[in-house]
Amino acid sequence: MNRDAGACSVRQALSTTVDGLAFREPKTGQSRPSIALLPVTVTTLRRHRVQQRWDKRRLGLVFDEQGPVFPAENGSPWHPDTFSVHWLKPAK
């Protein structure tokens, strides 16, 4: 995220491989869109990043600057199907 410009861009894509999940570069320039962010979004993402750093230091983990913005509880990326499965699951 370019915090000064109030924009974010896609720098990596998550792929499923035979060995598990892997980050890769997007395939084309069109796969690297720049998305304008509202000032409130930039502020919220900054606070989120500070909280992540604090949580990881408290837990004794090394902070990965290249990691996902919203990782799973163990810090790893979510499997790409996770959100689809939960979104499609009928409410109880």
MOPAC internal coordinates of N, CA, C and O (Angstrom, degrees):
PM7 1SCF
backbone

  N    0.0000 0     0.00 0     0.00 0    0    0    0
  C    1.4504 1     0.00 0     0.00 0    1    0    0
  C    1.5120 1   108.37 1     0.00 0    2    1    0
  O    1.2310 1   120.31 1   -49.43 1    3    2    1
  N    1.2998 1   117.01 1   130.57 1    3    2    1
  C    1.4484 1   122.09 1   173.86 1    5    3    2
  C    1.5219 1   107.11 1   -89.43 1    6    5    3
  O    1.2310 1   120.93 1   -85.77 1    7    6    5
  N    1.3163 1   115.82 1    94.23 1    7    6    5
  C    1.4677 1   120.06 1  -173.42 1    9    7    6
  C    1.5221 1   112.18 1   -66.01 1   10    9    7
  O    1.2310 1   120.16 1   147.88 1   11   10    9
  N    1.3237 1   117.30 1   -32.12 1   11   10    9
  C    1.4592 1   119.75 1  -179.29 1   13   11   10
  C    1.5204 1   111.59 1   -68.11 1   14   13   11
  O    1.2310 1   120.07 1   143.72 1   15   14   13
  N    1.3234 1   117.46 1   -36.28 1   15   14   13
  C    1.4580 1   121.51 1  -177.67 1   17   15   14
  C    1.5230 1   112.43 1   -88.45 1   18   17   15
  O    1.2310 1   120.27 1   171.56 1   19   18   17
  N    1.3392 1   117.08 1    -8.44 1   19   18   17
  C    1.4577 1   119.57 1  -178.37 1   21   19   18
  C    1.5138 1   112.66 1    66.75 1   22   21   19
  O    1.2310 1   121.19 1  -140.58 1   23   22   21
  N    1.3310 1   115.33 1    39.42 1   23   22   21
  C    1.4623 1   120.34 1  -179.15 1   25   23   22
  C    1.5189 1   109.15 1  -141.93 1   26   25   23
  O    1.2310 1   120.97 1   -20.86 1   27   26   25
  N    1.3087 1   115.75 1   159.14 1   27   26   25
  C    1.4577 1   120.32 1   172.21 1   29   27   26
  C    1.5218 1   107.64 1  -131.00 1   30   29   27
  O    1.2310 1   121.13 1   -22.29 1   31   30   29
  N    1.3062 1   115.44 1   157.71 1   31   30   29
  C    1.4589 1   119.47 1   179.03 1   33   31   30
  C    1.5128 1   109.48 1  -139.97 1   34   33   31
  O    1.2310 1   121.13 1   -24.21 1   35   34   33
  N    1.2984 1   115.44 1   155.79 1   35   34   33
  C    1.4653 1   121.88 1   178.96 1   37   35   34
  C    1.5278 1   107.58 1   -78.53 1   38   37   35
  O    1.2310 1   120.53 1   -58.75 1   39   38   37
  N    1.3405 1   116.59 1   121.25 1   39   38   37
  C    1.4645 1   121.11 1   178.80 1   41   39   38
  C    1.5145 1   112.18 1  -110.33 1   42   41   39
  O    1.2310 1   120.93 1   159.12 1   43   42   41
  N    1.3189 1   115.83 1   -20.88 1   43   42   41
  C    1.4592 1   119.68 1  -179.46 1   45   43   42
  C    1.5173 1   109.17 1  -151.40 1   46   45   43
  O    1.2310 1   121.40 1   -24.22 1   47   46   45
  N    1.3233 1   114.93 1   155.78 1   47   46   45
  C    1.4585 1   122.16 1   178.66 1   49   47   46
  C    1.5223 1   108.07 1  -122.38 1   50   49   47
  O    1.2310 1   120.65 1   -34.78 1   51   50   49
  N    1.2990 1   116.35 1   145.22 1   51   50   49
  C    1.4527 1   121.27 1   179.35 1   53   51   50
  C    1.5208 1   108.93 1   -94.76 1   54   53   51
  O    1.2310 1   121.04 1   -52.65 1   55   54   53
  N    1.3215 1   115.61 1   127.35 1   55   54   53
  C    1.4615 1   121.17 1  -179.01 1   57   55   54
  C    1.5163 1   110.12 1  -122.32 1   58   57   55
  O    1.2310 1   121.45 1   -29.82 1   59   58   57
  N    1.3148 1   114.83 1   150.18 1   59   58   57
  C    1.4536 1   121.04 1   173.50 1   61   59   58
  C    1.5232 1   107.85 1   -93.36 1   62   61   59
  O    1.2310 1   120.47 1   -53.94 1   63   62   61
  N    1.3362 1   116.70 1   126.06 1   63   62   61
  C    1.4591 1   121.69 1   179.11 1   65   63   62
  C    1.5246 1   108.92 1  -121.69 1   66   65   63
  O    1.2310 1   120.20 1    -4.96 1   67   66   65
  N    1.3084 1   117.22 1   175.04 1   67   66   65
  C    1.4652 1   120.25 1   178.13 1   69   67   66
  C    1.5314 1   111.05 1   -65.47 1   70   69   67
  O    1.2310 1   120.37 1   156.69 1   71   70   69
  N    1.3298 1   116.90 1   -23.31 1   71   70   69
  C    1.4653 1   121.72 1   179.82 1   73   71   70
  C    1.5300 1   112.73 1   -93.30 1   74   73   71
  O    1.2310 1   120.27 1  -179.77 1   75   74   73
  N    1.3270 1   117.09 1     0.23 1   75   74   73
  C    1.4614 1   120.60 1  -178.19 1   77   75   74
  C    1.5137 1   110.74 1   123.86 1   78   77   75
  O    1.2310 1   120.75 1    32.65 1   79   78   77
  N    1.3308 1   116.18 1  -147.35 1   79   78   77
  C    1.4571 1   121.22 1  -179.27 1   81   79   78
  C    1.5216 1   110.17 1   -93.80 1   82   81   79
  O    1.2310 1   120.90 1   -34.10 1   83   82   81
  N    1.3368 1   115.88 1   145.90 1   83   82   81
  C    1.4605 1   120.41 1   179.36 1   85   83   82
  C    1.5218 1   109.50 1  -146.75 1   86   85   83
  O    1.2310 1   121.16 1   -39.32 1   87   86   85
  N    1.3364 1   115.39 1   140.68 1   87   86   85
  C    1.4591 1   120.15 1   173.56 1   89   87   86
  C    1.5146 1   108.34 1   -84.67 1   90   89   87
  O    1.2310 1   121.02 1   -42.00 1   91   90   89
  N    1.3203 1   115.65 1   138.00 1   91   90   89
  C    1.4629 1   122.06 1   178.07 1   93   91   90
  C    1.5165 1   108.42 1  -136.82 1   94   93   91
  O    1.2310 1   121.18 1   -17.78 1   95   94   93
  N    1.3214 1   115.35 1   162.22 1   95   94   93
  C    1.4624 1   119.63 1   174.52 1   97   95   94
  C    1.5219 1   108.36 1   -71.88 1   98   97   95
  O    1.2310 1   120.12 1   -34.77 1   99   98   97
  N    1.3288 1   117.38 1   145.23 1   99   98   97
  C    1.4670 1   119.09 1   175.74 1  101   99   98
  C    1.5254 1   110.37 1   -58.63 1  102  101   99
  O    1.2310 1   120.81 1   -29.77 1  103  102  101
  N    1.3227 1   116.05 1   150.23 1  103  102  101
  C    1.4684 1   121.21 1  -173.05 1  105  103  102
  C    1.5208 1   113.66 1   -67.96 1  106  105  103
  O    1.2310 1   119.98 1   141.61 1  107  106  105
  N    1.3287 1   117.64 1   -38.39 1  107  106  105
  C    1.4654 1   120.41 1  -175.48 1  109  107  106
  C    1.5189 1   110.35 1  -134.65 1  110  109  107
  O    1.2310 1   120.80 1   -11.49 1  111  110  109
  N    1.3274 1   116.08 1   168.51 1  111  110  109
  C    1.4532 1   120.91 1   175.25 1  113  111  110
  C    1.5073 1   112.22 1   -61.76 1  114  113  111
  O    1.2310 1   120.58 1   148.74 1  115  114  113
  N    1.3381 1   116.49 1   -31.26 1  115  114  113
  C    1.4643 1   120.33 1   177.60 1  117  115  114
  C    1.5238 1   111.34 1   -70.13 1  118  117  115
  O    1.2310 1   120.68 1   162.46 1  119  118  117
  N    1.3203 1   116.31 1   -17.54 1  119  118  117
  C    1.4602 1   120.85 1   177.88 1  121  119  118
  C    1.5216 1   111.68 1   -84.75 1  122  121  119
  O    1.2310 1   120.19 1  -176.36 1  123  122  121
  N    1.3288 1   117.24 1     3.64 1  123  122  121
  C    1.4583 1   122.07 1  -179.20 1  125  123  122
  C    1.5301 1   110.62 1  -119.53 1  126  125  123
  O    1.2310 1   120.09 1  -121.97 1  127  126  125
  N    1.3144 1   117.43 1    58.03 1  127  126  125
  C    1.4673 1   118.41 1  -176.80 1  129  127  126
  C    1.5251 1   111.60 1   -67.29 1  130  129  127
  O    1.2310 1   120.83 1   -27.97 1  131  130  129
  N    1.3029 1   116.02 1   152.03 1  131  130  129
  C    1.4541 1   122.61 1   171.22 1  133  131  130
  C    1.5184 1   106.28 1  -103.94 1  134  133  131
  O    1.2310 1   120.92 1   -51.30 1  135  134  133
  N    1.3165 1   115.85 1   128.70 1  135  134  133
  C    1.4571 1   121.30 1  -174.25 1  137  135  134
  C    1.5247 1   108.64 1  -116.74 1  138  137  135
  O    1.2310 1   120.31 1   -57.58 1  139  138  137
  N    1.3182 1   117.01 1   122.42 1  139  138  137
  C    1.4627 1   121.66 1   177.80 1  141  139  138
  C    1.5297 1   109.26 1   -69.73 1  142  141  139
  O    1.2310 1   120.99 1   -39.89 1  143  142  141
  N    1.3199 1   115.72 1   140.11 1  143  142  141
  C    1.4556 1   121.39 1  -179.49 1  145  143  142
  C    1.5186 1   110.52 1  -117.60 1  146  145  143
  O    1.2310 1   120.84 1   -37.89 1  147  146  145
  N    1.3034 1   116.00 1   142.11 1  147  146  145
  C    1.4524 1   120.74 1   173.54 1  149  147  146
  C    1.5276 1   109.10 1   -68.78 1  150  149  147
  O    1.2310 1   119.59 1   -29.41 1  151  150  149
  N    1.3252 1   118.38 1   150.59 1  151  150  149
  C    1.4695 1   120.29 1   178.42 1  153  151  150
  C    1.5303 1   113.11 1   -53.88 1  154  153  151
  O    1.2310 1   119.62 1   141.99 1  155  154  153
  N    1.3294 1   118.33 1   -38.01 1  155  154  153
  C    1.4672 1   120.82 1   179.05 1  157  155  154
  C    1.5283 1   110.76 1   -64.23 1  158  157  155
  O    1.2310 1   120.14 1   145.99 1  159  158  157
  N    1.3304 1   117.34 1   -34.01 1  159  158  157
  C    1.4681 1   121.18 1   178.05 1  161  159  158
  C    1.5189 1   110.58 1   -68.46 1  162  161  159
  O    1.2310 1   120.72 1   136.82 1  163  162  161
  N    1.3280 1   116.24 1   -43.18 1  163  162  161
  C    1.4721 1   120.73 1   178.15 1  165  163  162
  C    1.5315 1   109.63 1   -60.29 1  166  165  163
  O    1.2310 1   120.29 1   134.45 1  167  166  165
  N    1.3233 1   117.06 1   -45.55 1  167  166  165
  C    1.4677 1   121.77 1   179.13 1  169  167  166
  C    1.5209 1   110.82 1   -61.18 1  170  169  167
  O    1.2310 1   120.34 1   135.74 1  171  170  169
  N    1.3200 1   116.95 1   -44.26 1  171  170  169
  C    1.4649 1   121.46 1  -179.72 1  173  171  170
  C    1.5274 1   111.10 1   -63.98 1  174  173  171
  O    1.2310 1   120.18 1   137.53 1  175  174  173
  N    1.3317 1   117.25 1   -42.47 1  175  174  173
  C    1.4708 1   120.53 1   179.30 1  177  175  174
  C    1.5257 1   111.30 1   -66.99 1  178  177  175
  O    1.2310 1   119.92 1   143.47 1  179  178  177
  N    1.3151 1   117.76 1   -36.53 1  179  178  177
  C    1.4707 1   120.44 1   176.54 1  181  179  178
  C    1.5275 1   110.51 1   -63.30 1  182  181  179
  O    1.2310 1   120.74 1   134.62 1  183  182  181
  N    1.3247 1   116.18 1   -45.38 1  183  182  181
  C    1.4732 1   119.92 1   178.92 1  185  183  182
  C    1.5277 1   110.55 1   -63.03 1  186  185  183
  O    1.2310 1   120.73 1   139.71 1  187  186  185
  N    1.3134 1   116.20 1   -40.29 1  187  186  185
  C    1.4667 1   120.97 1   178.98 1  189  187  186
  C    1.5299 1   110.29 1   -60.81 1  190  189  187
  O    1.2310 1   120.45 1   135.70 1  191  190  189
  N    1.3397 1   116.75 1   -44.30 1  191  190  189
  C    1.4655 1   121.08 1  -179.45 1  193  191  190
  C    1.5317 1   111.02 1   -64.22 1  194  193  191
  O    1.2310 1   120.06 1   138.72 1  195  194  193
  N    1.3265 1   117.49 1   -41.28 1  195  194  193
  C    1.4669 1   121.36 1   177.29 1  197  195  194
  C    1.5223 1   109.75 1   -61.98 1  198  197  195
  O    1.2310 1   120.37 1   135.50 1  199  198  197
  N    1.3335 1   116.90 1   -44.50 1  199  198  197
  C    1.4619 1   120.37 1   179.04 1  201  199  198
  C    1.5184 1   111.11 1   -63.39 1  202  201  199
  O    1.2310 1   119.82 1   139.84 1  203  202  201
  N    1.3385 1   117.96 1   -40.16 1  203  202  201
  C    1.4675 1   121.17 1   177.04 1  205  203  202
  C    1.5272 1   110.76 1   -60.14 1  206  205  203
  O    1.2310 1   120.73 1   133.70 1  207  206  205
  N    1.3144 1   116.21 1   -46.30 1  207  206  205
  C    1.4730 1   119.75 1  -179.98 1  209  207  206
  C    1.5228 1   110.70 1   -61.33 1  210  209  207
  O    1.2310 1   120.58 1   136.36 1  211  210  209
  N    1.3211 1   116.51 1   -43.64 1  211  210  209
  C    1.4619 1   120.58 1   179.19 1  213  211  210
  C    1.5302 1   110.25 1   -61.85 1  214  213  211
  O    1.2310 1   119.92 1   132.85 1  215  214  213
  N    1.3173 1   117.75 1   -47.15 1  215  214  213
  C    1.4636 1   121.53 1  -179.93 1  217  215  214
  C    1.5197 1   111.16 1   -61.08 1  218  217  215
  O    1.2310 1   120.20 1   136.86 1  219  218  217
  N    1.3072 1   117.22 1   -43.14 1  219  218  217
  C    1.4614 1   119.97 1  -177.84 1  221  219  218
  C    1.5199 1   111.55 1   -69.18 1  222  221  219
  O    1.2310 1   119.84 1   141.98 1  223  222  221
  N    1.3281 1   117.91 1   -38.02 1  223  222  221
  C    1.4727 1   120.00 1   176.33 1  225  223  222
  C    1.5249 1   110.14 1   -64.34 1  226  225  223
  O    1.2310 1   120.83 1   136.18 1  227  226  225
  N    1.3250 1   116.02 1   -43.82 1  227  226  225
  C    1.4641 1   121.34 1  -179.87 1  229  227  226
  C    1.5215 1   110.68 1   -60.21 1  230  229  227
  O    1.2310 1   120.77 1   143.43 1  231  230  229
  N    1.3314 1   116.14 1   -36.57 1  231  230  229
  C    1.4601 1   120.37 1  -179.80 1  233  231  230
  C    1.5246 1   112.56 1   -87.00 1  234  233  231
  O    1.2310 1   120.28 1   176.35 1  235  234  233
  N    1.3443 1   117.08 1    -3.65 1  235  234  233
  C    1.4573 1   120.55 1   178.99 1  237  235  234
  C    1.5168 1   113.49 1    77.55 1  238  237  235
  O    1.2310 1   120.23 1  -154.36 1  239  238  237
  N    1.3232 1   117.16 1    25.64 1  239  238  237
  C    1.4541 1   121.05 1   179.92 1  241  239  238
  C    1.5199 1   110.60 1   -99.21 1  242  241  239
  O    1.2310 1   120.55 1   -28.65 1  243  242  241
  N    1.3150 1   116.54 1   151.35 1  243  242  241
  C    1.4516 1   121.62 1   175.86 1  245  243  242
  C    1.5256 1   107.66 1   -82.98 1  246  245  243
  O    1.2310 1   120.78 1   -47.30 1  247  246  245
  N    1.3242 1   116.11 1   132.70 1  247  246  245
  C    1.4582 1   119.98 1  -178.96 1  249  247  246
  C    1.5151 1   109.90 1   -79.78 1  250  249  247
  O    1.2310 1   120.77 1   -51.02 1  251  250  249
  N    1.3012 1   116.13 1   128.98 1  251  250  249
  C    1.4657 1   122.39 1   179.96 1  253  251  250
  C    1.5191 1   108.82 1  -101.10 1  254  253  251
  O    1.2310 1   120.42 1   -73.82 1  255  254  253
  N    1.3405 1   116.79 1   106.18 1  255  254  253
  C    1.4661 1   121.08 1  -179.06 1  257  255  254
  C    1.5221 1   112.10 1   -63.51 1  258  257  255
  O    1.2310 1   119.73 1   158.51 1  259  258  257
  N    1.3160 1   118.11 1   -21.49 1  259  258  257
  C    1.4591 1   121.66 1  -179.05 1  261  259  258
  C    1.5201 1   112.31 1   -94.19 1  262  261  259
  O    1.2310 1   120.41 1   179.55 1  263  262  261
  N    1.3162 1   116.82 1    -0.45 1  263  262  261
  C    1.4556 1   120.58 1  -176.52 1  265  263  262
  C    1.5207 1   112.25 1   -72.60 1  266  265  263
  O    1.2310 1   120.54 1    -6.90 1  267  266  265
  N    1.3190 1   116.58 1   173.10 1  267  266  265
  C    1.4589 1   120.76 1  -179.55 1  269  267  266
  C    1.5236 1   111.23 1   -66.88 1  270  269  267
  O    1.2310 1   120.72 1   -30.37 1  271  270  269
  N    1.3102 1   116.22 1   149.63 1  271  270  269
  C    1.4634 1   121.64 1   178.42 1  273  271  270
  C    1.5228 1   109.93 1   -66.82 1  274  273  271
  O    1.2310 1   120.52 1   141.74 1  275  274  273
  N    1.3251 1   116.61 1   -38.26 1  275  274  273
  C    1.4568 1   122.00 1   179.61 1  277  275  274
  C    1.5312 1   109.05 1  -124.67 1  278  277  275
  O    1.2310 1   120.34 1   -99.12 1  279  278  277
  N    1.3461 1   116.96 1    80.88 1  279  278  277
  C    1.4599 1   119.97 1  -177.26 1  281  279  278
  C    1.5257 1   112.76 1   -78.73 1  282  281  279
  O    1.2310 1   121.46 1    -9.94 1  283  282  281
  N    1.3194 1   114.81 1   170.06 1  283  282  281
  C    1.4626 1   121.29 1   171.00 1  285  283  282
  C    1.5314 1   107.54 1   -68.56 1  286  285  283
  O    1.2310 1   120.00 1    -7.06 1  287  286  285
  N    1.3085 1   117.60 1   172.94 1  287  286  285
  C    1.4629 1   121.69 1  -176.39 1  289  287  286
  C    1.5224 1   113.24 1   -57.38 1  290  289  287
  O    1.2310 1   120.04 1   149.01 1  291  290  289
  N    1.3294 1   117.52 1   -30.99 1  291  290  289
  C    1.4551 1   120.21 1  -178.86 1  293  291  290
  C    1.5367 1   112.39 1   -89.03 1  294  293  291
  O    1.2310 1   120.17 1  -172.84 1  295  294  293
  N    1.3377 1   117.28 1     7.16 1  295  294  293
  C    1.4556 1   121.21 1   177.61 1  297  295  294
  C    1.5133 1   114.88 1    90.22 1  298  297  295
  O    1.2310 1   120.26 1   170.53 1  299  298  297
  N    1.3082 1   117.10 1    -9.47 1  299  298  297
  C    1.4586 1   120.37 1  -179.05 1  301  299  298
  C    1.5268 1   110.42 1   -84.11 1  302  301  299
  O    1.2310 1   120.17 1   -15.63 1  303  302  301
  N    1.3173 1   117.27 1   164.37 1  303  302  301
  C    1.4663 1   118.78 1   177.23 1  305  303  302
  C    1.5280 1   110.66 1   -70.54 1  306  305  303
  O    1.2310 1   121.04 1   -27.72 1  307  306  305
  N    1.3067 1   115.63 1   152.28 1  307  306  305
  C    1.4573 1   121.04 1   174.30 1  309  307  306
  C    1.5255 1   108.55 1   -72.34 1  310  309  307
  O    1.2310 1   120.40 1   -34.40 1  311  310  309
  N    1.3135 1   116.84 1   145.60 1  311  310  309
  C    1.4615 1   120.13 1   174.04 1  313  311  310
  C    1.5277 1   107.28 1   -64.77 1  314  313  311
  O    1.2310 1   119.48 1   -41.39 1  315  314  313
  N    1.3274 1   118.59 1   138.61 1  315  314  313
  C    1.4625 1   120.97 1  -177.14 1  317  315  314
  C    1.5294 1   114.78 1   -55.10 1  318  317  315
  O    1.2310 1   119.68 1   151.79 1  319  318  317
  N    1.3168 1   118.22 1   -28.21 1  319  318  317
  C    1.4672 1   120.62 1  -179.11 1  321  319  318
  C    1.5250 1   113.55 1   -81.35 1  322  321  319
  O    1.2310 1   119.78 1   166.86 1  323  322  321
  N    1.3162 1   118.02 1   -13.14 1  323  322  321
  C    1.4659 1   121.75 1  -173.94 1  325  323  322
  C    1.5157 1   112.36 1   -54.91 1  326  325  323
  O    1.2310 1   120.33 1   130.87 1  327  326  325
  N    1.3153 1   116.97 1   -49.13 1  327  326  325
  C    1.4583 1   119.52 1  -175.15 1  329  327  326
  C    1.5204 1   111.70 1   -71.14 1  330  329  327
  O    1.2310 1   120.23 1   143.23 1  331  330  329
  N    1.3191 1   117.16 1   -36.77 1  331  330  329
  C    1.4622 1   120.17 1   177.14 1  333  331  330
  C    1.5170 1   110.96 1   -62.36 1  334  333  331
  O    1.2310 1   120.49 1   136.07 1  335  334  333
  N    1.3231 1   116.66 1   -43.93 1  335  334  333
  C    1.4608 1   121.23 1  -179.20 1  337  335  334
  C    1.5241 1   110.16 1   -61.71 1  338  337  335
  O    1.2310 1   120.63 1   133.93 1  339  338  337
  N    1.3458 1   116.41 1   -46.07 1  339  338  337
  C    1.4653 1   119.45 1  -178.81 1  341  339  338
  C    1.5213 1   112.03 1   -70.94 1  342  341  339
  O    1.2310 1   120.35 1   145.58 1  343  342  341
  N    1.3149 1   116.93 1   -34.42 1  343  342  341
  C    1.4613 1   121.23 1  -179.98 1  345  343  342
  C    1.5262 1   110.41 1   -66.29 1  346  345  343
  O    1.2310 1   120.92 1   140.86 1  347  346  345
  N    1.3266 1   115.85 1   -39.14 1  347  346  345
  C    1.4648 1   120.47 1  -176.50 1  349  347  346
  C    1.5207 1   113.41 1   -84.69 1  350  349  347
  O    1.2310 1   120.05 1   168.45 1  351  350  349
  N    1.3443 1   117.52 1   -11.55 1  351  350  349
  C    1.4604 1   121.37 1  -178.36 1  353  351  350
  C    1.5216 1   109.08 1   -67.57 1  354  353  351
  O    1.2310 1   120.10 1   -50.57 1  355  354  353
  N    1.3479 1   117.41 1   129.43 1  355  354  353
  C    1.4695 1   119.65 1   179.87 1  357  355  354
  C    1.5254 1   111.01 1   -65.33 1  358  357  355
  O    1.2310 1   120.77 1   -36.58 1  359  358  357
  N    1.3148 1   116.13 1   143.42 1  359  358  357
  C    1.4620 1   121.65 1   177.94 1  361  359  358
  C    1.5221 1   109.46 1   -71.31 1  362  361  359
  O    1.2310 1   120.65 1   -32.97 1  363  362  361
  N    1.3236 1   116.35 1   147.03 1  363  362  361
  C    1.4727 1   121.69 1   179.27 1  365  363  362
  C    1.4943 1   110.57 1   -90.85 1  366  365  363
  O    1.2310 1   120.10 1   180.00 1  367  366  365

